[in-house]
Amino acid sequence: MKKWLMVILSIGLLAGCGSENSKEDNSDSLEKVSVVLDWTPNTNHTGLYVAKEKGYFEEQGLDVEIVMPGEAGADQIVASGKSEFGVGYQEGVTQARVQDVPLVSIAAVIQHNTSGFASPEDKGIKTPKDFEGKTYGGFGSPVEKEIMSALMKQDGADINKVNIVNMGDTDFFTAVKRDIDFAWIYYGWTGVEAELRGEELNMVYLTDYSDKLDYYTPVLTTSEKMISDEPEKVEAFVAAASKGYEFAIENPEEAADILIKAEPDLDAELVKKSQEWLTDKYQDDAPRWGEQKKEVWENYGDWMYSNGLIEKKLNAEKAFTNEFLPE
């Protein structure tokens, strides 16, 4: 595909999309680096904000700027070298690797996939079979239809009986009141928001239907060039980020306050409730925060290949590394 090459050649404006949260340069001895988010700030990112606020990045000799992705996605920005680090997804890294884009996952933010297809309870969508005759609001990725199809096949259902529309940036709660029956969400944010709104949701979790769909989402990323040219910087970033997420695990309330302080436009109640929900999901059953398994990368890579989402098989060993995680 030419998508990656075109994006990499065209990105040149990252310097203008930095977050205003960055502190003034307080020491010439600190190395300036940036980490570009995958989406608007939320509790998937709390550990990064904690590491910044608590001085963990500074302890590692880094002055880290947290930036928004803008129109160019985080993966493309990191792959192009316009940002040293990013927040991405196993799906995106897999697609990049098979297109020979040297993007590497350096830590799993959340150990297991907490996403699924959500719908208001009164829509009666409790299984993939119930997708038939309904309207799905998507975000334009081909993987959406394939995942729905895979789940529906297990349930003896037909993906061609689903009306798929692109709902763009429309809010989930607005969309399902208007013309959408169900959508793909992260329960840790939108699901928690539904709880706060007192709106009952039915969830069809991907992991309930296939172990191969229990992939890492989100992940922290960097480029092969950073790893080969500046491994000490990668190690410093991961060490500080790890400390930040570990703090969030142990102190969810204070961690939520740090995110709210940095991003005051966020709904404070939602941040606190979401942070509480995620606190045991970050590390879960892994021996340490951020650790990734080769079999998880192979399983999802094989699934994407068998469903025609990637042109060749993934070399999982090059897609991720645990070498920079603290012991």
VOBA-1610 file (N, C-alpha, C; in pm, whole numbers, padded with zeros to 5 digits, always signed):
BEGIN
Met+00083-00120+00000Met+00000+00000+00000Met+00087+00126+00000Lys+00033+00232-00056Lys+00107+00357-00063Lys+00068+00454+00047Lys-00033+00417+00126Lys-00086+00511+00227Lys+00024+00561+00321Trp+00103+00467+00373Trp+00203+00506+00471Trp+00307+00599+00409Leu+00356+00564+00290Leu+00458+00647+00227Leu+00406+00787+00203Met+00284+00799+00155Met+00227+00930+00126Met+00212+01013+00254Val+00168+00946+00360Val+00149+01019+00485Val+00283+01065+00540Ile+00382+00974+00537Ile+00513+01007+00592Ile+00576+01123+00517Leu+00559+01125+00385Leu+00617+01232+00305Leu+00545+01365+00327Ser+00418+01356+00364Ser+00339+01479+00373Ser+00336+01542+00511Ile+00375+01466+00615Ile+00369+01523+00750Ile+00483+01621+00769Gly+00452+01743+00805Gly+00557+01840+00832Gly+00515+01946+00930Leu+00400+01929+00989Leu+00344+02036+01071Leu+00327+01998+01217Leu+00392+01892+01262Leu+00368+01847+01398Leu+00402+01953+01501Ala+00502+02032+01471Ala+00544+02131+01570Ala+00431+02224+01610Gly+00331+02239+01522Gly+00222+02329+01553Gly+00108+02267+01628Cys+00115+02135+01656Cys+00000+02072+01718Cys+00028+02026+01860Gly+00126+02088+01926Gly+00159+02050+02062Gly+00055+02090+02161Ser+00050+02014+02271Ser-00044+02044+02378Ser+00006+02161+02460Glu-00086+02243+02508Glu-00049+02355+02591Glu-00014+02311+02732Asn-00021+02181+02758Asn+00008+02131+02892Asn+00157+02129+02921Ser+00239+02139+02818Ser+00382+02129+02839Ser+00432+02244+02924Lys+00517+02210+03019Lys+00573+02315+03103Lys+00682+02388+03027Glu+00714+02507+03074Glu+00823+02581+03014Glu+00952+02501+03035Asp+01044+02516+02942Asp+01170+02446+02955Asp+01238+02488+03084Asn+01254+02391+03176Asn+01308+02428+03306Asn+01453+02387+03324Ser+01510+02327+03222Ser+01650+02289+03235Ser+01706+02257+03098Asp+01821+02317+03068Asp+01884+02290+02940Asp+01938+02148+02934Ser+01948+02084+03051Ser+02005+01950+03055Ser+01905+01843+03013Leu+01775+01878+03011Leu+01674+01780+02974Leu+01663+01768+02822Glu+01645+01646+02774Glu+01628+01623+02631Glu+01480+01633+02596Lys+01449+01716+02499Lys+01311+01735+02458Lys+01266+01620+02368Val+01154+01558+02404Val+01093+01457+02319Val+00942+01478+02325Ser+00871+01417+02233Ser+00725+01428+02236Ser+00662+01290+02227Val+00542+01281+02282Val+00461+01160+02270Val+00325+01203+02216Val+00285+01149+02104Val+00160+01188+02040Val+00050+01088+02076Leu-00062+01141+02120Leu-00173+01057+02162Leu-00248+01002+02041Asp-00326+00898+02065Asp-00406+00837+01959Asp-00540+00907+01944Trp-00582+00978+02047Trp-00716+01036+02052Trp-00712+01148+02152Thr-00827+01208+02179Thr-00831+01311+02282Thr-00793+01249+02417Pro-00739+01327+02508Pro-00691+01273+02636Pro-00800+01198+02712Asn-00763+01082+02765Asn-00855+01002+02846Asn-00773+00914+02940Thr-00839+00826+03011Thr-00770+00747+03113Thr-00675+00641+03056Asn-00680+00614+02929Asn-00575+00531+02868Asn-00439+00600+02877His-00442+00732+02891His-00319+00811+02887His-00272+00858+03024Thr-00345+00822+03129Thr-00318+00879+03262Thr-00173+00862+03305Gly-00116+00746+03281Gly+00021+00723+03325Gly+00121+00821+03267Leu+00096+00866+03144Leu+00184+00965+03082Leu+00172+01100+03151Tyr+00049+01139+03182Tyr+00027+01266+03252Tyr+00083+01261+03394Val+00072+01147+03458Val+00129+01130+03593Val+00281+01142+03586Ala+00342+01074+03489Ala+00487+01078+03475Ala+00537+01220+03451Lys+00458+01299+03381Lys+00495+01439+03355Lys+00479+01524+03480Glu+00362+01513+03543Glu+00332+01594+03661Glu+00421+01560+03780Lys+00447+01432+03800Lys+00526+01388+03915Lys+00678+01400+03893Gly+00717+01439+03774Gly+00860+01457+03748Gly+00934+01329+03714Tyr+00860+01223+03681Tyr+00927+01097+03648Tyr+01006+01108+03518Phe+00952+01183+03422Phe+01025+01203+03297Phe+01153+01284+03324Glu+01140+01386+03406Glu+01256+01469+03439Glu+01364+01386+03509Glu+01322+01296+03597Glu+01418+01209+03665Glu+01500+01129+03565Gln+01439+01102+03450Gln+01506+01024+03346Gln+01576+01114+03244Gly+01579+01244+03272Gly+01649+01338+03184Gly+01570+01382+03063Leu+01436+01368+03069Leu+01353+01401+02954Leu+01256+01515+02983Asp+01239+01601+02886Asp+01134+01704+02888Asp+01032+01659+02784Val+00923+01599+02831Val+00827+01535+02742Val+00707+01625+02714Glu+00678+01643+02588Glu+00561+01717+02545Glu+00456+01618+02499Ile+00336+01629+02554Ile+00224+01545+02514Ile+00145+01619+02407Val+00134+01560+02288Val+00070+01629+02176Val-00049+01551+02123Met-00141+01624+02062Met-00258+01562+02002Met-00226+01518+01858Pro-00292+01417+01807Pro-00256+01363+01676Pro-00295+01450+01558Gly-00395+01536+01572Gly-00440+01613+01457Gly-00496+01521+01350Glu-00488+01561+01226Glu-00543+01479+01118Glu-00456+01358+01087Ala-00326+01372+01108Ala-00236+01258+01088Ala-00240+01173+01213Gly-00256+01044+01198Gly-00263+00956+01314Gly-00129+00942+01383Ala-00134+00897+01509Ala-00013+00883+01589Ala+00089+00789+01524Asp+00042+00677+01469Asp+00134+00581+01408Asp+00214+00644+01294Gln+00145+00719+01211Gln+00213+00783+01098Gln+00314+00886+01146Ile+00277+00962+01249Ile+00365+01067+01301Ile+00492+01006+01361Val+00475+00898+01437Val+00591+00832+01498Val+00677+00767+01390Ala+00615+00700+01295Ala+00690+00633+01188Ala+00768+00732+01103Ser+00714+00854+01090Ser+00780+00955+01009Ser+00895+01024+01082Gly+00906+00999+01213Gly+01011+01063+01291Gly+00975+01200+01343Lys+00849+01242+01324Lys+00807+01373+01371Lys+00777+01375+01521Ser+00761+01256+01577Ser+00747+01242+01722Ser+00823+01117+01762Glu+00892+01124+01876Glu+00971+01008+01917Glu+00885+00891+01964Phe+00771+00923+02027Phe+00687+00819+02086Phe+00540+00846+02056Gly+00459+00742+02069Gly+00317+00760+02042Gly+00233+00658+02117Val+00102+00678+02109Val+00005+00583+02161Val-00067+00524+02040Gly-00062+00393+02027Gly-00123+00329+01911Gly-00200+00204+01952Tyr-00218+00114+01854Tyr-00293-00009+01877Tyr-00220-00123+01808Gln-00238-00244+01858Gln-00174-00359+01794Gln-00216-00372+01648Glu-00342-00343+01621Glu-00391-00349+01483Glu-00309-00259+01390Gly-00291-00134+01433Gly-00218-00037+01352Gly-00072-00073+01334Val-00008-00119+01443Val+00132-00160+01434Val+00146-00279+01340Thr+00053-00372+01348Thr+00056-00490+01260Thr+00046-00448+01114Gln-00049-00360+01084Gln-00065-00313+00947Gln+00059-00240+00898Ala+00120-00163+00987Ala+00242-00090+00951Ala+00356-00187+00921Arg+00375-00287+01008Arg+00487-00379+00991Arg+00481-00456+00860Val+00360-00502+00822Val+00351-00580+00698Val+00367-00492+00575Gln+00362-00359+00595Gln+00389-00265+00486Gln+00532-00212+00495Asp+00614-00281+00577Asp+00755-00247+00595Asp+00777-00109+00656Val+00681-00065+00736Val+00697+00059+00812Val+00751+00019+00949Pro+00869+00072+00988Pro+00939+00023+01108Pro+00886+00079+01240Leu+00760+00054+01267Leu+00697+00095+01392Leu+00707-00021+01491Val+00732+00010+01619Val+00750-00095+01719Val+00669-00061+01845Ser+00599-00160+01897Ser+00528-00144+02024Ser+00626-00171+02139Ile+00633-00077+02234Ile+00731-00089+02343Ile+00666-00114+02479Ala+00533-00109+02485Ala+00463-00141+02609Ala+00313-00152+02582Ala+00248-00244+02651Ala+00102-00255+02644Ala+00042-00170+02754Val-00039-00072+02717Val-00099+00016+02818Val-00200-00064+02900Ile-00283-00143+02834Ile-00382-00228+02901Ile-00356-00372+02857Gln-00361-00464+02950Gln-00317-00601+02924Gln-00414-00681+02838His-00545-00653+02850His-00643-00729+02771His-00738-00633+02699Asn-00794-00681+02590Asn-00885-00600+02509Asn-01018-00580+02583Thr-01049-00456+02614Thr-01173-00425+02688Thr-01280-00367+02596Ser-01262-00380+02465Ser-01357-00319+02372Ser-01464-00418+02329Gly-01571-00364+02276Gly-01679-00448+02227Gly-01786-00366+02158Phe-01886-00435+02107Phe-01997-00368+02039Phe-02106-00337+02140Ala-02137-00209+02153Ala-02231-00162+02255Ala-02359-00111+02192Ser-02467-00128+02266Ser-02597-00078+02221Ser-02685-00051+02342Pro-02776+00045+02330Pro-02872+00067+02438Pro-02952-00061+02463Glu-02983-00087+02587Glu-03051-00211+02623Glu-03181-00232+02545Asp-03252-00122+02517Asp-03382-00138+02450Asp-03371-00175+02303Lys-03248-00179+02249Lys-03229-00223+02110Lys-03235-00376+02099Gly-03219-00444+02212Gly-03228-00590+02212Gly-03113-00661+02145Ile-02995-00599+02141Ile-02878-00660+02076Ile-02792-00725+02184Lys-02809-00856+02200Lys-02737-00927+02305Lys-02632-01023+02251Thr-02642-01059+02125Thr-02547-01151+02062Thr-02518-01102+01920Pro-02411-01152+01855Pro-02383-01114+01717Pro-02499-01143+01622Lys-02578-01245+01651Lys-02694-01276+01567Lys-02790-01157+01563Asp-02795-01084+01674Asp-02887-00969+01683Asp-02840-00848+01602Phe-02718-00855+01546Phe-02671-00746+01459Phe-02753-00738+01330Glu-02807-00852+01290Glu-02884-00857+01165Glu-03002-00759+01171Gly-03018-00685+01061Gly-03129-00591+01052Gly-03107-00461+01127Lys-02987-00445+01185Lys-02956-00324+01263Lys-02856-00235+01188Thr-02843-00112+01235Thr-02749-00017+01176Thr-02629+00001+01268Tyr-02511-00024+01212Tyr-02385-00009+01285Tyr-02319+00124+01251Gly-02279+00197+01351Gly-02208+00323+01331Gly-02058+00302+01348Gly-01984+00310+01240Gly-01841+00283+01244Gly-01753+00405+01226Phe-01622+00379+01225Phe-01526+00489+01207Phe-01443+00471+01081Gly-01486+00382+00992Gly-01426+00374+00859Gly-01310+00279+00842Ser-01286+00191+00940Ser-01176+00096+00927Ser-01229-00036+00873Pro-01156-00098+00778Pro-01202-00226+00722Pro-01206-00338+00826Val-01128-00325+00933Val-01126-00430+01034Val-01260-00441+01106Glu-01336-00332+01110Glu-01466-00336+01178Glu-01558-00441+01117Lys-01573-00436+00986Lys-01663-00529+00918Lys-01615-00673+00934Glu-01481-00692+00926Glu-01428-00828+00936Glu-01448-00886+01076Ile-01431-00803+01177Ile-01451-00853+01313Ile-01599-00883+01336Met-01685-00794+01290Met-01829-00822+01302Met-01865-00951+01228Ser-01810-00966+01109Ser-01839-01085+01028Ser-01794-01212+01099Ala-01674-01208+01159Ala-01620-01325+01228Ala-01709-01364+01346Leu-01752-01264+01422Leu-01839-01290+01537Leu-01974-01344+01491Met-02026-01286+01383Met-02158-01326+01334Met-02157-01467+01275Lys-02047-01503+01211Lys-02036-01638+01155Lys-02045-01742+01266Gln-01981-01712+01379Gln-01987-01804+01492Gln-02130-01821+01543Asp-02208-01716+01521Asp-02345-01715+01570Asp-02446-01753+01461Gly-02395-01798+01344Gly-02482-01838+01234Gly-02554-01720+01171Ala-02492-01604+01174Ala-02555-01483+01122Ala-02482-01431+00998Asp-02543-01337+00927Asp-02493-01287+00800Asp-02460-01138+00809Ile-02331-01103+00789Ile-02286-00964+00796Ile-02356-00877+00692Asn-02399-00937+00581Asn-02463-00859+00475Asn-02601-00807+00515Lys-02649-00853+00628Lys-02778-00805+00679Lys-02763-00690+00779Val-02639-00641+00790Val-02611-00526+00876Val-02594-00402+00790Asn-02658-00294+00827Asn-02641-00165+00759Asn-02525-00092+00826Ile-02415-00077+00754Ile-02294-00015+00811Ile-02281+00128+00759Val-02276+00223+00850Val-02258+00364+00813Val-02142+00422+00893Asn-02082+00526+00839Asn-01972+00594+00907Asn-02029+00709+00989Met-02015+00701+01121Met-02071+00807+01204Met-01968+00914+01240Gly-01847+00901+01185Gly-01747+01005+01203Gly-01718+01035+01349Asp-01722+01163+01384Asp-01692+01204+01521Asp-01816+01215+01608Thr-01929+01167+01559Thr-02053+01177+01635Thr-02041+01102+01767Asp-02084+01164+01874Asp-02083+01103+02006Asp-02172+00979+02008Phe-02127+00873+02074Phe-02202+00748+02080Phe-02345+00769+02128Phe-02361+00845+02233Phe-02493+00862+02293Phe-02587+00943+02204Thr-02529+01036+02129Thr-02609+01112+02033Thr-02649+01022+01917Ala-02553+00942+01868Ala-02576+00857+01752Ala-02685+00752+01777Val-02681+00688+01894Val-02779+00581+01919Val-02919+00636+01948Lys-02927+00765+01972Lys-03060+00825+01988Lys-03114+00873+01853Arg-03025+00879+01755Arg-03063+00933+01625Arg-03087+00822+01522Asp-02980+00764+01470Asp-02999+00668+01362Asp-02907+00546+01369Ile-02840+00527+01481Ile-02747+00415+01498Ile-02801+00319+01603Asp-02784+00189+01579Asp-02828+00090+01678Asp-02714+00044+01768Phe-02594+00031+01711Phe-02482-00014+01794Phe-02350+00038+01736Ala-02246+00039+01820Ala-02115+00090+01780Ala-02008+00020+01862Trp-01884+00035+01819Trp-01769-00027+01886Trp-01714+00073+01987Ile-01705+00033+02113Ile-01659+00125+02217Ile-01555+00057+02307Tyr-01482+00141+02381Tyr-01402+00094+02494Tyr-01490+00109+02617Tyr-01513-00002+02686Tyr-01603+00007+02801Tyr-01546+00100+02908Gly-01414+00102+02923Gly-01352+00182+03027Gly-01377+00331+03017Trp-01427+00377+02902Trp-01459+00519+02887Trp-01608+00537+02857Thr-01650+00492+02740Thr-01791+00512+02701Thr-01885+00427+02785Gly-01844+00305+02818Gly-01928+00221+02903Gly-01946+00280+03041Val-01838+00331+03095Val-01845+00396+03226Val-01931+00522+03219Glu-01919+00595+03108Glu-02003+00714+03092Glu-02150+00675+03090Ala-02183+00563+03027Ala-02322+00515+03025Ala-02371+00487+03167Glu-02284+00428+03249Glu-02321+00402+03388Glu-02355+00532+03459Leu-02271+00633+03440Leu-02294+00762+03504Leu-02423+00829+03455Arg-02456+00805+03330Arg-02578+00861+03273Arg-02702+00781+03314Gly-02681+00665+03374Gly-02793+00579+03409Gly-02854+00511+03288Glu-02773+00495+03181Glu-02821+00432+03058Glu-02765+00290+03049Glu-02854+00192+03047Glu-02813+00052+03042Glu-02766+00014+02901Leu-02649-00051+02895Leu-02595-00097+02768Leu-02589-00248+02763Asn-02607-00303+02644Asn-02572-00442+02617Asn-02435-00440+02551Met-02346-00529+02596Met-02211-00536+02540Met-02185-00673+02479Val-02132-00671+02358Val-02083-00793+02294Val-01931-00776+02287Tyr-01860-00834+02384Tyr-01715-00819+02390Tyr-01646-00910+02288Leu-01543-00858+02222Leu-01470-00936+02124Leu-01409-01061+02186Thr-01356-01046+02307Thr-01285-01157+02370Thr-01378-01271+02411Asp-01508-01246+02413Asp-01602-01354+02445Asp-01617-01452+02329Tyr-01570-01412+02210Tyr-01592-01495+02091Tyr-01465-01550+02028Ser-01350-01491+02063Ser-01226-01544+02009Ser-01107-01496+02091Asp-01021-01590+02132Asp-00898-01554+02202Asp-00806-01471+02113Lys-00818-01490+01982Lys-00731-01417+01890Lys-00765-01268+01886Leu-00881-01233+01936Leu-00920-01091+01939Leu-00886-01025+02073Asp-00815-01098+02158Asp-00767-01039+02284Asp-00630-00978+02258Tyr-00630-00870+02181Tyr-00505-00805+02143Tyr-00481-00679+02226Tyr-00359-00625+02214Tyr-00321-00509+02294Tyr-00374-00380+02234Thr-00453-00310+02311Thr-00510-00185+02265Thr-00545-00098+02385Pro-00473+00009+02409Pro-00365+00066+02327Pro-00226+00017+02369Val-00126+00064+02292Val+00015+00036+02320Val+00094+00166+02307Leu+00213+00168+02364Leu+00307+00278+02341Leu+00400+00236+02228Thr+00431+00329+02141Thr+00511+00295+02022Thr+00631+00387+02006Thr+00726+00339+01929Thr+00838+00419+01881Thr+00880+00361+01747Ser+00989+00413+01692Ser+01038+00364+01563Ser+01163+00279+01581Glu+01191+00197+01482Glu+01314+00118+01485Glu+01436+00209+01489Lys+01427+00324+01425Lys+01539+00418+01423Lys+01570+00468+01563Met+01465+00501+01640Met+01486+00543+01778Met+01552+00432+01859Ile+01506+00311+01840Ile+01560+00198+01915Ile+01707+00174+01881Ser+01741+00186+01753Ser+01880+00161+01712Ser+01972+00279+01742Asp+01921+00401+01724Asp+02007+00520+01739Asp+02010+00574+01881Glu+01897+00566+01953Glu+01890+00626+02086Glu+01820+00534+02187Pro+01874+00414+02206Pro+01810+00319+02297Pro+01799+00369+02441Glu+01897+00451+02483Glu+01892+00503+02619Glu+01771+00594+02638Lys+01737+00668+02534Lys+01622+00758+02541Lys+01493+00678+02547Val+01486+00570+02470Val+01368+00484+02473Val+01353+00421+02611Glu+01465+00374+02666Glu+01462+00312+02798Glu+01417+00413+02905Ala+01465+00536+02892Ala+01427+00641+02988Ala+01279+00671+02980Phe+01227+00681+02858Phe+01085+00711+02839Phe+00998+00600+02897Val+01033+00476+02865Val+00953+00363+02912Val+00960+00350+03064Ala+01078+00376+03121Ala+01092+00368+03267Ala+01001+00468+03336Ala+00998+00591+03285Ala+00914+00695+03344Ala+00765+00666+03323Ala+00730+00622+03201Ala+00590+00590+03172Ala+00544+00475+03261Ser+00629+00375+03275Ser+00596+00261+03360Ser+00570+00306+03503Lys+00654+00394+03553Lys+00636+00446+03689Lys+00505+00523+03700Gly+00471+00596+03593Gly+00346+00672+03591Gly+00224+00582+03595Tyr+00225+00474+03516Tyr+00111+00382+03516Tyr+00105+00302+03646Glu+00218+00267+03702Glu+00218+00198+03830Glu+00159+00287+03940Phe+00189+00417+03933Phe+00129+00511+04028Phe-00022+00515+04010Ala-00067+00517+03884Ala-00211+00521+03857Ala-00280+00394+03908Ile-00212+00281+03900Ile-00267+00156+03950Ile-00285+00163+04102Glu-00185+00217+04171Glu-00188+00222+04317Glu-00269+00339+04371Asn-00279+00446+04293Asn-00343+00569+04340Asn-00440+00624+04236Pro-00547+00550+04204Pro-00636+00593+04096Pro-00700+00730+04118Glu-00734+00762+04241Glu-00799+00891+04266Glu-00705+01008+04241Glu-00583+00999+04294Glu-00486+01107+04271Glu-00445+01113+04124Ala-00432+00997+04061Ala-00397+00994+03919Ala-00505+01062+03836Ala-00631+01037+03870Ala-00743+01102+03800Ala-00736+01253+03817Asp-00704+01297+03937Asp-00693+01441+03964Asp-00583+01505+03878Ile-00474+01431+03857Ile-00364+01482+03774Ile-00410+01500+03630Leu-00484+01401+03577Leu-00535+01412+03440Leu-00634+01526+03429Ile-00721+01542+03527Ile-00821+01649+03526Ile-00753+01786+03530Lys-00650+01797+03612Lys-00576+01924+03621Lys-00511+01959+03488Ala-00456+01857+03422Ala-00387+01881+03295Ala-00485+01909+03181Glu-00601+01845+03187Glu-00702+01858+03081Glu-00837+01896+03144Pro-00851+02022+03186Pro-00970+02064+03261Pro-01102+02057+03185Asp-01096+02042+03054Asp-01220+02031+02976Asp-01285+01893+02990Leu-01212+01796+03044Leu-01269+01662+03061Leu-01373+01662+03172Asp-01467+01570+03162Asp-01569+01552+03265Asp-01502+01487+03386Ala-01488+01561+03494Ala-01414+01514+03610Ala-01474+01386+03670Glu-01605+01379+03675Glu-01669+01260+03732Glu-01641+01137+03646Leu-01645+01156+03515Leu-01616+01046+03424Leu-01471+01000+03439Val-01380+01094+03447Val-01238+01059+03462Val-01217+00976+03588Lys-01275+01020+03698Lys-01257+00950+03825Lys-01315+00809+03821Lys-01435+00797+03765Lys-01502+00667+03758Lys-01427+00574+03661Ser-01384+00628+03549Ser-01310+00550+03451Ser-01176+00504+03508Gln-01109+00595+03579Gln-00981+00560+03639Gln-00996+00446+03740Glu-01101+00451+03816Glu-01128+00346+03913Glu-01153+00212+03842Trp-01226+00219+03730Trp-01258+00097+03655Trp-01132+00035+03594Leu-01040+00121+03548Leu-00920+00073+03478Leu-00807+00031+03570Thr-00814+00065+03696Thr-00697+00050+03783Thr-00640-00092+03785Asp-00728-00194+03782Asp-00677-00331+03781Asp-00671-00390+03641Lys-00701-00308+03540Lys-00698-00357+03402Lys-00562-00328+03337Tyr-00492-00224+03383Tyr-00364-00188+03322Tyr-00266-00306+03320Gln-00239-00362+03435Gln-00144-00473+03444Gln-00214-00607+03442Asp-00327-00616+03507Asp-00408-00738+03513Asp-00323-00858+03554Asp-00317-00961+03470Asp-00247-01084+03508Asp-00102-01089+03459Ala-00050-00979+03407Ala+00089-00976+03360Ala+00185-00963+03478Pro+00307-01013+03465Pro+00403-01003+03575Pro+00448-00861+03605Arg+00431-00772+03507Arg+00464-00629+03527Arg+00384-00549+03426Trp+00364-00419+03458Trp+00291-00335+03365Trp+00367-00327+03233Gly+00291-00331+03123Gly+00349-00309+02991Gly+00395-00432+02918Glu+00410-00546+02987Glu+00466-00665+02923Glu+00374-00719+02815Gln+00436-00764+02704Gln+00361-00816+02590Gln+00406-00959+02559Lys+00312-01039+02509Lys+00341-01177+02475Lys+00347-01195+02324Lys+00444-01273+02280Lys+00459-01301+02137Lys+00333-01369+02082Glu+00273-01459+02160Glu+00157-01532+02111Glu+00039-01441+02084Val+00026-01332+02160Val-00083-01237+02138Val-00064-01167+02003Trp+00061-01130+01975Trp+00090-01067+01846Trp+00071-01165+01731Glu+00114-01288+01750Glu+00099-01389+01644Glu-00048-01422+01621Asn-00123-01438+01729Asn-00265-01475+01715Asn-00343-01371+01636Tyr-00328-01244+01672Tyr-00405-01141+01603Tyr-00351-01119+01462Gly-00219-01131+01446Gly-00161-01119+01312Gly-00214-01228+01220Asp-00221-01350+01272Asp-00275-01462+01193Asp-00422-01438+01160Trp-00495-01386+01257Trp-00637-01358+01234Trp-00655-01253+01125Met-00575-01145+01129Met-00584-01040+01028Met-00548-01095+00890Tyr-00445-01179+00886Tyr-00403-01236+00758Tyr-00510-01329+00700Ser-00565-01414+00784Ser-00665-01510+00736Ser-00794-01441+00694Asn-00817-01319+00743Asn-00936-01244+00705Asn-00909-01139+00598Gly-00790-01146+00538Gly-00757-01058+00426Gly-00732-00913+00463Leu-00699-00886+00590Leu-00676-00748+00633Leu-00531-00705+00616Ile-00442-00802+00601Ile-00301-00773+00572Ile-00256-00865+00459Glu-00157-00818+00381Glu-00116-00888+00260Glu-00022-01004+00284Lys+00049-01001+00397Lys+00143-01109+00428Lys+00145-01132+00578Lys+00205-01241+00619Lys+00206-01274+00760Lys+00298-01180+00838Leu+00261-01157+00961Leu+00337-01068+01048Leu+00458-01138+01107Asn+00572-01069+01108Asn+00688-01115+01184Asn+00673-01054+01323Ala+00612-01130+01414Ala+00575-01077+01545Ala+00695-01028+01625Glu+00809-01093+01610Glu+00926-01058+01690Glu+00975-00917+01662Lys+00946-00866+01543Lys+00990-00730+01510Lys+00884-00625+01541Ala+00764-00670+01573Ala+00654-00576+01596Ala+00651-00520+01737Phe+00712-00593+01831Phe+00708-00547+01970Phe+00837-00584+02041Thr+00859-00522+02157Thr+00973-00557+02241Thr+00940-00528+02387Asn+00992-00612+02475Asn+00982-00589+02619Asn+01115-00542+02678Glu+01214-00522+02592Glu+01350-00500+02642Glu+01366-00369+02719Phe+01278-00274+02700Phe+01294-00145+02768Phe+01214-00133+02896Leu+01132-00233+02925Leu+01054-00230+03049Leu+01146-00249+03169Pro+01121-00177+03278Pro+01202-00198+03400Pro+01185-00341+03451Glu+01289-00394+03509Glu+01283-00530+03566Glu+01193-00532+03688
//
